[in-house]
Amino acid sequence: MSDQPVGPLQVDLDPSGVLVVHGDIDVAGGPTLEASVRSRENGSPVVLDLGDVDFIDSSGLRTLLAVSQRASARGTKVCLRNVGSAVQRILDITGTAGQFELESSAG
Amino acid sequence: MNHDGPPRSAAAVGRGPVEIHLPADPELVSVMRLAASGMAATARCTVDEIDDIKLAVSEVLLVLIEHAASTSLTLRLELRDSVLSIEGCAETSSADLDHPDLALSQTVLAEVSATNSIDLVDSELRISATVRLDRTHAS
C-alpha cells in the first residue's frame, strides 16, 4: 500500500516543463489536473509524469483523454511518463492506451 | 499489509451492512474508497481485490455524483459469502442512462466486479456492484 497521504491532487511543474502529478486522479482530482494542464497548453507537447499516481478511475481517464484530444487538435501529443500499474490497468481495461505516448522513464 | 488479522473465512461469516449517507462531494470519494478497503481488509483480501474494490466504489460514487445531480447520496457496503456488495443511490430528476460517460464507468465496473447494474427506479438512480474476495490470482 502506498505511503502517499490521502489528500487533494497536486500538480508540480518541473524545470524541463513536465507536469508531475501527485495523488489520485478521480472525480475530485480530475478538475485540478485539467486546470493545470490547460495553463500549460501552448503548442508544445504535454508531458505528464504519473509516477506518483496510485489511483485513477474513469473520470480521471476522461480528463486524460480530453487533454489528448486537445493536443491532437493542435497537432501535438500527450506523453504519459512513469505510468504505474493503476494507470496502465485502466488504459488496458478501456483500450485507450493508443491515445497516448507512453514513456517508462525520464529521457 | 498486516496479515495477523482474522482468518480469511471472516468473509464467509459476514460483516455489515454499513450504510453511509453523505453529501455529493467529490472530495469524499477517496474517504469512501478507504472505508470500503478497510472493511474488505477484515476478510484478508488480496491487494488485487483491494484495487478492484477501490475502483468499484469510485465508479459507483462517480455515477451518482455526476449523473444524479443530487446534493446527497447513500452508499451501502456489505461483506457476505466472500462477496463485497457495493450499492449506491441518490434522488434524481435528470439522470440519462444513455450518457456516453456512463459507458466508460460500466466498462470499468464490468472488469472489476462480478455483477453490476445501473437502474433508474422512479426518481432514484441506483447502482450496484459486487466484488468477489475469494479469487485465485495468477501472480
gemmi code that builds the backbone of each chain (N, CA, C; Angstrom):
import gemmi

chains = {
    "A": [
        ("MET", (0.844, -1.186, 0.000), (0.000, 0.000, 0.000), (0.885, 1.244, 0.000)),
        ("SER", (0.467, 2.291, -0.670), (1.305, 3.459, -0.852), (1.462, 4.253, 0.436)),
        ("ASP", (2.608, 4.926, 0.562), (2.824, 5.844, 1.677), (2.269, 7.225, 1.382)),
        ("GLN", (1.789, 7.416, 0.136), (1.266, 8.719, -0.262), (0.037, 9.054, 0.576)),
        ("PRO", (0.042, 10.196, 1.285), (-1.115, 10.536, 2.094), (-2.330, 10.839, 1.236)),
        ("VAL", (-3.502, 10.517, 1.808), (-4.732, 10.856, 1.103), (-4.912, 12.365, 1.169)),
        ("GLY", (-5.208, 12.964, 0.064), (-5.414, 14.402, 0.056), (-5.622, 14.875, -1.345)),
        ("PRO", (-5.816, 16.181, -1.497), (-6.073, 16.714, -2.832), (-4.926, 16.422, -3.784)),
        ("LEU", (-5.272, 16.238, -5.038), (-4.266, 16.030, -6.074), (-3.435, 17.301, -6.231)),
        ("GLN", (-2.139, 17.114, -6.448), (-1.244, 18.245, -6.676), (-0.502, 18.033, -7.989)),
        ("VAL", (-0.245, 19.131, -8.657), (0.499, 19.079, -9.918), (1.638, 20.085, -9.831)),
        ("ASP", (2.861, 19.590, -9.987), (4.048, 20.446, -9.969), (4.640, 20.525, -11.364)),
        ("LEU", (5.255, 21.638, -11.649), (5.945, 21.819, -12.927), (7.437, 21.696, -12.688)),
        ("ASP", (8.057, 20.703, -13.313), (9.495, 20.556, -13.100), (10.259, 21.459, -14.090)),
        ("PRO", (11.561, 21.634, -13.884), (12.315, 22.601, -14.694), (12.284, 22.322, -16.197)),
        ("SER", (12.029, 21.072, -16.577), (12.002, 20.747, -18.006), (10.611, 20.902, -18.617)),
        ("GLY", (9.669, 21.393, -17.821), (8.324, 21.617, -18.351), (7.387, 20.441, -18.199)),
        ("VAL", (7.836, 19.410, -17.503), (6.990, 18.243, -17.271), (6.059, 18.523, -16.095)),
        ("LEU", (4.786, 18.171, -16.275), (3.821, 18.291, -15.184), (3.861, 17.011, -14.361)),
        ("VAL", (4.262, 17.130, -13.108), (4.397, 15.970, -12.228), (3.152, 15.900, -11.341)),
        ("VAL", (2.426, 14.795, -11.484), (1.133, 14.652, -10.809), (1.319, 13.813, -9.543)),
        ("HIS", (0.761, 14.316, -8.438), (0.820, 13.598, -7.154), (-0.599, 13.382, -6.651)),
        ("GLY", (-0.973, 12.123, -6.428), (-2.277, 11.857, -5.827), (-3.188, 11.072, -6.747)),
        ("ASP", (-4.458, 11.033, -6.355), (-5.459, 10.247, -7.080), (-6.117, 11.096, -8.158)),
        ("ILE", (-6.230, 10.536, -9.365), (-6.943, 11.230, -10.448), (-8.354, 10.641, -10.500)),
        ("ASP", (-9.242, 11.287, -9.771), (-10.625, 10.820, -9.716), (-11.549, 12.016, -9.909)),
        ("VAL", (-12.793, 11.867, -9.486), (-13.768, 12.941, -9.709), (-13.381, 14.212, -8.950)),
        ("ALA", (-12.576, 14.070, -7.909), (-12.106, 15.251, -7.183), (-10.820, 15.798, -7.794)),
        ("GLY", (-9.901, 14.918, -8.154), (-8.602, 15.360, -8.651), (-8.580, 15.734, -10.121)),
        ("GLY", (-9.509, 15.167, -10.890), (-9.533, 15.427, -12.327), (-9.584, 16.907, -12.682)),
        ("PRO", (-10.502, 17.671, -12.070), (-10.570, 19.102, -12.394), (-9.280, 19.866, -12.073)),
        ("THR", (-8.587, 19.468, -11.012), (-7.312, 20.112, -10.680), (-6.284, 19.843, -11.770)),
        ("LEU", (-6.228, 18.584, -12.208), (-5.299, 18.229, -13.279), (-5.665, 18.968, -14.563)),
        ("GLU", (-6.957, 19.008, -14.864), (-7.429, 19.688, -16.073), (-6.981, 21.156, -16.074)),
        ("ALA", (-7.159, 21.830, -14.952), (-6.782, 23.243, -14.868), (-5.274, 23.430, -15.021)),
        ("SER", (-4.518, 22.523, -14.416), (-3.057, 22.627, -14.510), (-2.579, 22.431, -15.934)),
        ("VAL", (-3.166, 21.461, -16.619), (-2.750, 21.193, -17.997), (-3.140, 22.359, -18.898)),
        ("ARG", (-4.354, 22.859, -18.729), (-4.811, 23.968, -19.584), (-3.885, 25.179, -19.472)),
        ("SER", (-3.345, 25.405, -18.289), (-2.463, 26.557, -18.111), (-1.128, 26.376, -18.819)),
        ("ARG", (-0.848, 25.123, -19.271), (0.429, 24.838, -19.918), (0.272, 24.490, -21.396)),
        ("GLU", (-0.953, 24.561, -21.899), (-1.183, 24.193, -23.296), (-0.819, 25.367, -24.206)),
        ("ASN", (0.394, 25.335, -24.706), (0.864, 26.457, -25.509), (1.437, 26.001, -26.851)),
        ("GLY", (1.045, 24.819, -27.282), (1.547, 24.317, -28.554), (2.628, 23.284, -28.409)),
        ("SER", (3.260, 23.240, -27.247), (4.279, 22.220, -27.029), (3.617, 20.911, -26.613)),
        ("PRO", (4.286, 19.788, -26.850), (3.727, 18.521, -26.365), (3.545, 18.555, -24.845)),
        ("VAL", (2.453, 17.982, -24.395), (2.188, 17.907, -22.954), (2.810, 16.619, -22.423)),
        ("VAL", (3.626, 16.756, -21.390), (4.232, 15.589, -20.753), (3.753, 15.525, -19.307)),
        ("LEU", (3.127, 14.408, -18.958), (2.631, 14.209, -17.600), (3.410, 13.068, -16.956)),
        ("ASP", (4.047, 13.361, -15.818), (4.728, 12.312, -15.053), (3.736, 11.759, -14.035)),
        ("LEU", (3.349, 10.504, -14.244), (2.321, 9.886, -13.395), (2.928, 8.888, -12.402)),
        ("GLY", (4.215, 9.012, -12.155), (4.889, 8.069, -11.261), (4.382, 8.094, -9.837)),
        ("ASP", (3.716, 9.176, -9.442), (3.189, 9.289, -8.081), (1.664, 9.223, -8.060)),
        ("VAL", (1.111, 8.575, -9.073), (-0.349, 8.377, -9.136), (-0.639, 6.908, -8.843)),
        ("ASP", (-1.291, 6.671, -7.715), (-1.591, 5.289, -7.324), (-3.022, 4.889, -7.617)),
        ("PHE", (-3.841, 5.865, -8.025), (-5.244, 5.527, -8.307), (-5.778, 6.427, -9.404)),
        ("ILE", (-6.537, 5.825, -10.305), (-7.242, 6.600, -11.328), (-8.524, 5.841, -11.673)),
        ("ASP", (-9.621, 6.569, -11.815), (-10.872, 5.931, -12.225), (-11.275, 6.467, -13.596)),
        ("SER", (-12.492, 6.151, -14.030), (-12.886, 6.534, -15.387), (-13.008, 8.045, -15.544)),
        ("SER", (-13.325, 8.753, -14.469), (-13.390, 10.217, -14.588), (-11.986, 10.793, -14.796)),
        ("GLY", (-11.000, 10.201, -14.120), (-9.622, 10.631, -14.328), (-9.153, 10.319, -15.732)),
        ("LEU", (-9.552, 9.158, -16.225), (-9.202, 8.801, -17.599), (-9.831, 9.782, -18.586)),
        ("ARG", (-11.073, 10.171, -18.322), (-11.729, 11.135, -19.211), (-10.949, 12.443, -19.265)),
        ("THR", (-10.392, 12.846, -18.122), (-9.564, 14.057, -18.098), (-8.359, 13.886, -19.016)),
        ("LEU", (-7.684, 12.742, -18.896), (-6.506, 12.488, -19.745), (-6.897, 12.429, -21.220)),
        ("LEU", (-8.038, 11.810, -21.507), (-8.479, 11.711, -22.905), (-8.818, 13.087, -23.477)),
        ("ALA", (-9.397, 13.949, -22.650), (-9.711, 15.301, -23.119), (-8.437, 16.076, -23.429)),
        ("VAL", (-7.425, 15.896, -22.586), (-6.122, 16.537, -22.841), (-5.543, 16.019, -24.155)),
        ("SER", (-5.662, 14.710, -24.365), (-5.143, 14.099, -25.583), (-5.867, 14.631, -26.818)),
        ("GLN", (-7.184, 14.769, -26.723), (-7.954, 15.252, -27.877), (-7.588, 16.689, -28.221)),
        ("ARG", (-7.386, 17.519, -27.217), (-6.992, 18.914, -27.488), (-5.588, 18.956, -28.082)),
        ("ALA", (-4.725, 18.082, -27.584), (-3.367, 18.040, -28.132), (-3.394, 17.627, -29.604)),
        ("SER", (-4.211, 16.642, -29.921), (-4.322, 16.190, -31.305), (-4.814, 17.324, -32.196)),
        ("ALA", (-5.751, 18.104, -31.681), (-6.282, 19.225, -32.463), (-5.210, 20.274, -32.744)),
        ("ARG", (-4.206, 20.335, -31.875), (-3.097, 21.284, -32.069), (-1.949, 20.645, -32.837)),
        ("GLY", (-2.111, 19.374, -33.169), (-1.048, 18.673, -33.885), (0.073, 18.209, -32.981)),
        ("THR", (-0.210, 18.110, -31.680), (0.802, 17.628, -30.739), (0.295, 16.366, -30.047)),
        ("LYS", (1.109, 15.858, -29.162), (0.762, 14.625, -28.463), (0.841, 14.827, -26.960)),
        ("VAL", (0.215, 13.903, -26.254), (0.360, 13.846, -24.799), (1.229, 12.649, -24.460)),
        ("CYS", (2.277, 12.916, -23.694), (3.171, 11.849, -23.261), (2.896, 11.546, -21.792)),
        ("LEU", (2.626, 10.291, -21.489), (2.457, 9.852, -20.103), (3.743, 9.154, -19.676)),
        ("ARG", (4.384, 9.733, -18.689), (5.686, 9.214, -18.240), (5.530, 8.473, -16.909)),
        ("ASN", (6.287, 7.415, -16.722), (6.300, 6.646, -15.470), (4.906, 6.139, -15.087)),
        ("VAL", (4.252, 5.554, -16.062), (2.910, 5.019, -15.832), (2.992, 3.793, -14.919)),
        ("GLY", (2.262, 3.856, -13.820), (2.243, 2.743, -12.875), (1.128, 1.764, -13.190)),
        ("SER", (0.989, 0.785, -12.307), (0.041, -0.298, -12.584), (-1.407, 0.182, -12.615)),
        ("ALA", (-1.768, 1.148, -11.779), (-3.164, 1.605, -11.743), (-3.543, 2.302, -13.048)),
        ("VAL", (-2.653, 3.169, -13.520), (-2.937, 3.879, -14.773), (-2.906, 2.910, -15.944)),
        ("GLN", (-1.896, 2.038, -15.953), (-1.800, 1.070, -17.054), (-3.040, 0.188, -17.106)),
        ("ARG", (-3.537, -0.167, -15.932), (-4.704, -1.056, -15.901), (-5.925, -0.402, -16.523)),
        ("ILE", (-6.182, 0.870, -16.176), (-7.392, 1.498, -16.714), (-7.236, 1.777, -18.207)),
        ("LEU", (-5.999, 2.013, -18.642), (-5.767, 2.139, -20.086), (-6.070, 0.806, -20.781)),
        ("ASP", (-5.661, -0.277, -20.145), (-5.893, -1.605, -20.729), (-7.380, -1.961, -20.726)),
        ("ILE", (-8.042, -1.691, -19.600), (-9.469, -2.025, -19.486), (-10.274, -1.326, -20.571)),
        ("THR", (-9.951, -0.075, -20.811), (-10.753, 0.748, -21.723), (-10.193, 0.770, -23.138)),
        ("GLY", (-9.042, 0.161, -23.342), (-8.459, 0.123, -24.677), (-8.063, 1.490, -25.196)),
        ("THR", (-7.616, 2.363, -24.308), (-7.303, 3.738, -24.705), (-5.809, 4.058, -24.675)),
        ("ALA", (-4.972, 3.051, -24.462), (-3.526, 3.314, -24.377), (-2.992, 3.967, -25.652)),
        ("GLY", (-3.619, 3.630, -26.779), (-3.151, 4.168, -28.052), (-3.371, 5.656, -28.217)),
        ("GLN", (-4.135, 6.249, -27.322), (-4.376, 7.694, -27.384), (-3.195, 8.498, -26.849)),
        ("PHE", (-2.237, 7.796, -26.259), (-1.135, 8.484, -25.584), (0.205, 7.916, -26.039)),
        ("GLU", (1.230, 8.728, -25.801), (2.592, 8.241, -25.974), (3.065, 7.846, -24.584)),
        ("LEU", (3.424, 6.594, -24.422), (3.824, 6.115, -23.096), (5.342, 6.048, -23.009)),
        ("GLU", (5.864, 6.564, -21.915), (7.306, 6.635, -21.718), (7.598, 6.076, -20.334)),
        ("SER", (8.557, 5.167, -20.242), (8.776, 4.492, -18.959), (9.594, 5.309, -17.977)),
        ("SER", (10.454, 6.195, -18.491), (11.274, 6.965, -17.568), (11.709, 8.252, -18.234)),
        ("ALA", (12.241, 9.167, -17.416), (12.701, 10.441, -17.950), (13.808, 10.218, -18.954)),
        ("GLY", (13.698, 10.916, -20.079), (14.697, 10.735, -21.105), (15.657, 11.865, -21.195)),
    ],
    "B": [
        ("MET", (1.272, -4.967, 4.222), (-0.065, -5.153, 4.798), (0.000, -6.160, 5.944)),
        ("ASN", (-0.715, -5.918, 7.004), (-0.705, -6.790, 8.156), (-1.517, -8.057, 7.882)),
        ("HIS", (-0.921, -9.209, 8.084), (-1.630, -10.459, 7.844), (-1.947, -11.173, 9.142)),
        ("ASP", (-1.936, -10.432, 10.265), (-2.214, -11.043, 11.557), (-3.666, -10.882, 11.973)),
        ("GLY", (-4.514, -10.479, 11.071), (-5.911, -10.238, 11.401), (-6.697, -11.528, 11.444)),
        ("PRO", (-8.015, -11.413, 11.379), (-8.861, -12.597, 11.433), (-8.651, -13.463, 10.199)),
        ("PRO", (-8.996, -14.721, 10.288), (-8.808, -15.598, 9.122), (-9.646, -15.131, 7.958)),
        ("ARG", (-9.209, -15.536, 6.746), (-9.889, -15.115, 5.532), (-11.357, -15.546, 5.546)),
        ("SER", (-11.675, -16.622, 6.291), (-13.046, -17.110, 6.324), (-13.992, -16.109, 6.958)),
        ("ALA", (-13.474, -15.016, 7.527), (-14.343, -13.973, 8.067), (-15.277, -13.447, 6.995)),
        ("ALA", (-14.812, -13.495, 5.736), (-15.667, -13.018, 4.645), (-16.919, -13.866, 4.529)),
        ("ALA", (-16.785, -15.147, 4.872), (-17.950, -16.022, 4.782), (-18.925, -15.753, 5.919)),
        ("VAL", (-18.406, -15.314, 7.069), (-19.271, -15.029, 8.213), (-20.132, -13.807, 7.929)),
        ("GLY", (-19.538, -12.811, 7.368), (-20.293, -11.617, 7.012), (-19.992, -10.442, 7.905)),
        ("ARG", (-20.134, -9.273, 7.341), (-19.893, -8.040, 8.088), (-20.757, -6.966, 7.466)),
        ("GLY", (-21.417, -6.227, 8.321), (-22.309, -5.190, 7.834), (-23.737, -5.675, 7.741)),
        ("PRO", (-24.603, -4.988, 7.036), (-24.277, -3.871, 6.141), (-23.939, -2.575, 6.890)),
        ("VAL", (-23.128, -1.783, 6.225), (-22.809, -0.438, 6.682), (-23.431, 0.531, 5.685)),
        ("GLU", (-24.266, 1.411, 6.179), (-24.931, 2.369, 5.293), (-24.465, 3.774, 5.645)),
        ("ILE", (-23.988, 4.473, 4.638), (-23.413, 5.802, 4.853), (-24.186, 6.812, 4.025)),
        ("HIS", (-24.680, 7.834, 4.684), (-25.344, 8.930, 3.990), (-24.344, 10.081, 3.912)),
        ("LEU", (-24.116, 10.597, 2.736), (-23.098, 11.627, 2.599), (-23.498, 12.656, 1.540)),
        ("PRO", (-22.951, 13.840, 1.656), (-23.187, 14.818, 0.596), (-22.502, 14.384, -0.690)),
        ("ALA", (-23.010, 14.851, -1.807), (-22.428, 14.500, -3.107), (-21.182, 15.347, -3.340)),
        ("ASP", (-20.184, 15.110, -2.520), (-18.952, 15.893, -2.509), (-17.820, 15.052, -3.098)),
        ("PRO", (-17.264, 15.441, -4.237), (-16.182, 14.648, -4.844), (-15.016, 14.382, -3.901)),
        ("GLU", (-14.753, 15.306, -2.987), (-13.622, 15.119, -2.081), (-13.842, 13.965, -1.104)),
        ("LEU", (-15.086, 13.507, -0.962), (-15.356, 12.404, -0.039), (-15.208, 11.034, -0.703)),
        ("VAL", (-15.017, 11.020, -2.001), (-14.929, 9.727, -2.699), (-13.707, 8.935, -2.221)),
        ("SER", (-12.585, 9.614, -2.030), (-11.391, 8.897, -1.560), (-11.604, 8.365, -0.148)),
        ("VAL", (-12.383, 9.080, 0.650), (-12.679, 8.610, 2.007), (-13.503, 7.328, 1.958)),
        ("MET", (-14.459, 7.278, 1.041), (-15.291, 6.079, 0.914), (-14.492, 4.906, 0.353)),
        ("ARG", (-13.534, 5.214, -0.516), (-12.652, 4.142, -1.007), (-11.895, 3.502, 0.159)),
        ("LEU", (-11.401, 4.368, 1.049), (-10.669, 3.858, 2.212), (-11.578, 3.049, 3.126)),
        ("ALA", (-12.812, 3.522, 3.318), (-13.750, 2.809, 4.187), (-14.046, 1.420, 3.649)),
        ("ALA", (-14.312, 1.340, 2.355), (-14.617, 0.036, 1.748), (-13.399, -0.873, 1.773)),
        ("SER", (-12.233, -0.299, 1.511), (-10.999, -1.090, 1.540), (-10.742, -1.642, 2.933)),
        ("GLY", (-10.979, -0.807, 3.932), (-10.790, -1.245, 5.311), (-11.745, -2.360, 5.684)),
        ("MET", (-12.973, -2.243, 5.241), (-13.963, -3.287, 5.531), (-13.559, -4.599, 4.866)),
        ("ALA", (-13.126, -4.511, 3.630), (-12.712, -5.715, 2.920), (-11.463, -6.323, 3.547)),
        ("ALA", (-10.595, -5.461, 4.080), (-9.346, -5.950, 4.655), (-9.597, -6.825, 5.881)),
        ("THR", (-10.754, -6.673, 6.518), (-11.059, -7.541, 7.654), (-11.245, -8.977, 7.209)),
        ("ALA", (-11.444, -9.173, 5.914), (-11.551, -10.525, 5.370), (-10.242, -10.967, 4.740)),
        ("ARG", (-9.188, -10.201, 5.000), (-7.847, -10.527, 4.495), (-7.851, -10.732, 2.987)),
        ("CYS", (-8.431, -9.796, 2.285), (-8.427, -9.914, 0.833), (-7.053, -9.532, 0.282)),
        ("THR", (-6.837, -9.820, -0.977), (-5.541, -9.572, -1.597), (-5.443, -8.111, -2.053)),
        ("VAL", (-4.229, -7.711, -2.385), (-4.012, -6.356, -2.892), (-4.793, -6.139, -4.183)),
        ("ASP", (-4.838, -7.157, -5.042), (-5.606, -7.038, -6.284), (-7.087, -6.831, -5.996)),
        ("GLU", (-7.595, -7.551, -5.003), (-9.008, -7.391, -4.652), (-9.278, -6.005, -4.080)),
        ("ILE", (-8.359, -5.503, -3.273), (-8.494, -4.138, -2.739), (-8.519, -3.133, -3.889)),
        ("ASP", (-7.661, -3.321, -4.877), (-7.647, -2.417, -6.038), (-8.993, -2.437, -6.760)),
        ("ASP", (-9.569, -3.632, -6.896), (-10.876, -3.737, -7.550), (-11.964, -3.035, -6.737)),
        ("ILE", (-11.898, -3.192, -5.423), (-12.894, -2.551, -4.556), (-12.797, -1.034, -4.663)),
        ("LYS", (-11.587, -0.519, -4.655), (-11.407, 0.940, -4.759), (-11.979, 1.463, -6.075)),
        ("LEU", (-11.714, 0.733, -7.161), (-12.255, 1.172, -8.450), (-13.786, 1.082, -8.477)),
        ("ALA", (-14.318, -0.001, -7.926), (-15.776, -0.173, -7.939), (-16.463, 0.923, -7.127)),
        ("VAL", (-15.945, 1.204, -5.936), (-16.546, 2.256, -5.098), (-16.449, 3.604, -5.801)),
        ("SER", (-15.315, 3.863, -6.405), (-15.117, 5.144, -7.079), (-16.098, 5.304, -8.237)),
        ("GLU", (-16.298, 4.232, -9.010), (-17.223, 4.323, -10.152), (-18.673, 4.468, -9.682)),
        ("VAL", (-19.031, 3.756, -8.628), (-20.398, 3.876, -8.088), (-20.668, 5.320, -7.663)),
        ("LEU", (-19.741, 5.890, -6.910), (-19.950, 7.264, -6.433), (-19.848, 8.272, -7.573)),
        ("LEU", (-18.958, 8.021, -8.510), (-18.829, 8.906, -9.669), (-20.146, 8.994, -10.437)),
        ("VAL", (-20.757, 7.845, -10.681), (-22.021, 7.829, -11.422), (-23.083, 8.634, -10.683)),
        ("LEU", (-23.162, 8.430, -9.374), (-24.187, 9.141, -8.604), (-23.906, 10.646, -8.579)),
        ("ILE", (-22.662, 11.035, -8.367), (-22.324, 12.464, -8.272), (-22.532, 13.161, -9.621)),
        ("GLU", (-22.088, 12.508, -10.686), (-22.151, 13.178, -11.992), (-23.514, 13.093, -12.659)),
        ("HIS", (-24.257, 12.027, -12.393), (-25.471, 11.808, -13.181), (-26.765, 11.973, -12.410)),
        ("ALA", (-26.717, 11.813, -11.081), (-27.956, 12.026, -10.325), (-28.169, 13.514, -10.086)),
        ("ALA", (-27.082, 14.262, -10.006), (-27.164, 15.712, -9.746), (-27.959, 15.989, -8.480)),
        ("SER", (-27.754, 15.147, -7.476), (-28.400, 15.326, -6.188), (-27.391, 15.918, -5.207)),
        ("THR", (-27.881, 16.504, -4.131), (-26.963, 17.069, -3.134), (-26.508, 16.021, -2.136)),
        ("SER", (-27.187, 14.872, -2.108), (-26.804, 13.834, -1.151), (-26.995, 12.457, -1.780)),
        ("LEU", (-26.323, 11.493, -1.198), (-26.417, 10.130, -1.712), (-26.209, 9.142, -0.572)),
        ("THR", (-26.490, 7.896, -0.877), (-26.337, 6.836, 0.118), (-25.453, 5.741, -0.458)),
        ("LEU", (-24.490, 5.296, 0.356), (-23.617, 4.185, -0.026), (-23.809, 3.076, 0.985)),
        ("ARG", (-23.978, 1.855, 0.495), (-24.211, 0.705, 1.375), (-23.188, -0.374, 1.039)),
        ("LEU", (-22.493, -0.826, 2.072), (-21.460, -1.850, 1.900), (-21.821, -3.058, 2.738)),
        ("GLU", (-21.675, -4.239, 2.165), (-21.939, -5.452, 2.935), (-21.008, -6.557, 2.476)),
        ("LEU", (-20.403, -7.196, 3.463), (-19.481, -8.297, 3.192), (-20.163, -9.597, 3.593)),
        ("ARG", (-20.386, -10.471, 2.625), (-21.083, -11.721, 2.947), (-20.745, -12.770, 1.886)),
        ("ASP", (-20.512, -13.988, 2.346), (-20.242, -15.102, 1.436), (-19.119, -14.774, 0.452)),
        ("SER", (-18.048, -14.183, 0.986), (-16.863, -13.853, 0.186), (-17.155, -12.873, -0.940)),
        ("VAL", (-18.163, -12.051, -0.751), (-18.510, -11.033, -1.735), (-18.707, -9.703, -1.005)),
        ("LEU", (-18.088, -8.652, -1.520), (-18.372, -7.310, -1.022), (-19.394, -6.679, -1.960)),
        ("SER", (-20.554, -6.365, -1.405), (-21.606, -5.714, -2.184), (-21.524, -4.209, -1.958)),
        ("ILE", (-21.540, -3.485, -3.044), (-21.464, -2.022, -3.018), (-22.720, -1.501, -3.698)),
        ("GLU", (-23.535, -0.787, -2.952), (-24.770, -0.256, -3.522), (-24.836, 1.237, -3.243)),
        ("GLY", (-25.250, 1.990, -4.226), (-25.410, 3.428, -4.047), (-26.707, 3.900, -4.655)),
        ("CYS", (-27.259, 4.946, -4.080), (-28.475, 5.511, -4.653), (-28.552, 6.999, -4.343)),
        ("ALA", (-29.275, 7.700, -5.186), (-29.476, 9.138, -4.999), (-30.734, 9.550, -5.745)),
        ("GLU", (-31.413, 10.524, -5.194), (-32.583, 11.071, -5.885), (-32.112, 11.774, -7.153)),
        ("THR", (-32.926, 11.688, -8.189), (-32.560, 12.373, -9.427), (-33.800, 12.763, -10.222)),
        ("SER", (-33.649, 13.806, -10.976), (-34.713, 14.176, -11.912), (-34.146, 14.328, -13.315)),
        ("SER", (-32.836, 14.026, -13.446), (-32.194, 14.324, -14.721), (-31.274, 13.229, -15.242)),
        ("ALA", (-31.201, 12.092, -14.584), (-30.248, 11.061, -14.997), (-30.572, 10.526, -16.396)),
        ("ASP", (-29.523, 10.396, -17.204), (-29.656, 9.873, -18.561), (-28.820, 8.593, -18.649)),
        ("LEU", (-29.490, 7.457, -18.659), (-28.768, 6.184, -18.644), (-28.046, 5.908, -19.956)),
        ("ASP", (-28.302, 6.710, -20.976), (-27.610, 6.537, -22.259), (-26.426, 7.497, -22.409)),
        ("HIS", (-26.104, 8.220, -21.352), (-24.986, 9.170, -21.434), (-23.685, 8.408, -21.733)),
        ("PRO", (-22.887, 8.887, -22.680), (-21.666, 8.146, -23.047), (-20.679, 7.968, -21.898)),
        ("ASP", (-20.643, 8.906, -20.965), (-19.720, 8.748, -19.833), (-20.085, 7.545, -18.970)),
        ("LEU", (-21.368, 7.195, -18.957), (-21.790, 6.021, -18.185), (-21.205, 4.743, -18.775)),
        ("ALA", (-21.048, 4.726, -20.081), (-20.499, 3.537, -20.730), (-19.076, 3.263, -20.249)),
        ("LEU", (-18.310, 4.332, -20.050), (-16.931, 4.164, -19.574), (-16.936, 3.587, -18.151)),
        ("SER", (-17.826, 4.114, -17.310), (-17.942, 3.577, -15.943), (-18.364, 2.113, -15.975)),
        ("GLN", (-19.294, 1.793, -16.858), (-19.764, 0.407, -16.947), (-18.669, -0.526, -17.445)),
        ("THR", (-17.820, -0.017, -18.342), (-16.692, -0.816, -18.820), (-15.751, -1.156, -17.673)),
        ("VAL", (-15.474, -0.158, -16.833), (-14.584, -0.384, -15.692), (-15.243, -1.326, -14.685)),
        ("LEU", (-16.520, -1.076, -14.393), (-17.223, -1.931, -13.429), (-17.270, -3.379, -13.910)),
        ("ALA", (-17.462, -3.559, -15.193), (-17.536, -4.919, -15.729), (-16.224, -5.664, -15.519)),
        ("GLU", (-15.111, -4.925, -15.520), (-13.804, -5.548, -15.348), (-13.530, -5.904, -13.877)),
        ("VAL", (-13.965, -5.054, -12.962), (-13.572, -5.243, -11.554), (-14.633, -5.934, -10.715)),
        ("SER", (-15.834, -6.094, -11.232), (-16.899, -6.663, -10.406), (-17.450, -7.941, -11.044)),
        ("ALA", (-18.044, -8.765, -10.182), (-18.683, -9.988, -10.679), (-20.034, -9.667, -11.289)),
        ("THR", (-20.758, -8.739, -10.676), (-22.035, -8.280, -11.211), (-22.117, -6.783, -11.012)),
        ("ASN", (-22.876, -6.122, -11.867), (-23.104, -4.686, -11.672), (-24.367, -4.280, -12.404)),
        ("SER", (-24.969, -3.199, -11.935), (-26.185, -2.709, -12.585), (-26.357, -1.225, -12.304)),
        ("ILE", (-26.973, -0.530, -13.238), (-27.345, 0.867, -13.076), (-28.803, 0.981, -13.499)),
        ("ASP", (-29.644, 1.436, -12.579), (-31.076, 1.491, -12.859), (-31.663, 2.811, -12.403)),
        ("LEU", (-32.706, 3.188, -13.098), (-33.489, 4.352, -12.704), (-34.828, 3.824, -12.221)),
        ("VAL", (-35.083, 3.964, -10.931), (-36.320, 3.461, -10.346), (-37.090, 4.645, -9.785)),
        ("ASP", (-38.229, 4.917, -10.404), (-38.991, 6.124, -10.061), (-38.061, 7.330, -10.189)),
        ("SER", (-37.813, 8.032, -9.112), (-36.941, 9.207, -9.196), (-35.608, 8.953, -8.510)),
        ("GLU", (-35.187, 7.681, -8.491), (-33.950, 7.331, -7.804), (-32.996, 6.622, -8.756)),
        ("LEU", (-31.736, 7.104, -8.774), (-30.691, 6.436, -9.541), (-30.027, 5.421, -8.625)),
        ("ARG", (-30.020, 4.164, -9.033), (-29.461, 3.094, -8.213), (-28.349, 2.400, -8.986)),
        ("ILE", (-27.246, 2.171, -8.307), (-26.113, 1.489, -8.933), (-25.545, 0.502, -7.936)),
        ("SER", (-25.203, -0.663, -8.426), (-24.647, -1.680, -7.528), (-23.537, -2.449, -8.234)),
        ("ALA", (-22.641, -2.990, -7.417), (-21.561, -3.827, -7.923), (-21.176, -4.811, -6.834)),
        ("THR", (-20.787, -5.997, -7.240), (-20.295, -6.978, -6.271), (-18.875, -7.374, -6.658)),
        ("VAL", (-18.005, -7.403, -5.655), (-16.608, -7.777, -5.888), (-16.322, -9.049, -5.098)),
        ("ARG", (-15.895, -10.084, -5.790), (-15.593, -11.341, -5.119), (-14.241, -11.234, -4.415)),
        ("LEU", (-14.156, -11.846, -3.241), (-12.929, -11.760, -2.448), (-12.262, -13.123, -2.278)),
        ("ASP", (-12.632, -14.073, -3.093), (-12.050, -15.413, -2.947), (-11.438, -15.909, -4.250)),
        ("ARG", (-11.042, -14.926, -5.083), (-10.473, -15.329, -6.363), (-9.032, -15.810, -6.198)),
        ("THR", (-8.597, -16.628, -7.118), (-7.207, -17.047, -7.179), (-6.521, -16.208, -8.239)),
        ("HIS", (-5.436, -15.556, -7.853), (-4.740, -14.667, -8.787), (-3.524, -15.364, -9.366)),
        ("ALA", (-3.356, -15.160, -10.652), (-2.262, -15.817, -11.368), (-0.915, -15.434, -10.823)),
        ("SER", (-0.790, -14.146, -10.436), (0.517, -13.686, -9.929), (0.576, -14.054, -8.494)),
    ],
}
model = gemmi.Model(1)
for chain_id, residues in chains.items():
    chain = gemmi.Chain(chain_id)
    for i, (resn, *xyz) in enumerate(residues, 1):
        res = gemmi.Residue()
        res.name, res.seqid = resn, gemmi.SeqId(i, " ")
        for name, pos in zip(("N", "CA", "C"), xyz):
            atom = gemmi.Atom()
            atom.name, atom.element = name, gemmi.Element(name[0])
            atom.pos, atom.b_iso = gemmi.Position(*pos), 0.0
            res.add_atom(atom)
        chain.add_residue(res)
    model.add_chain(chain)
structure = gemmi.Structure()
structure.add_model(model)
structure.setup_entities()
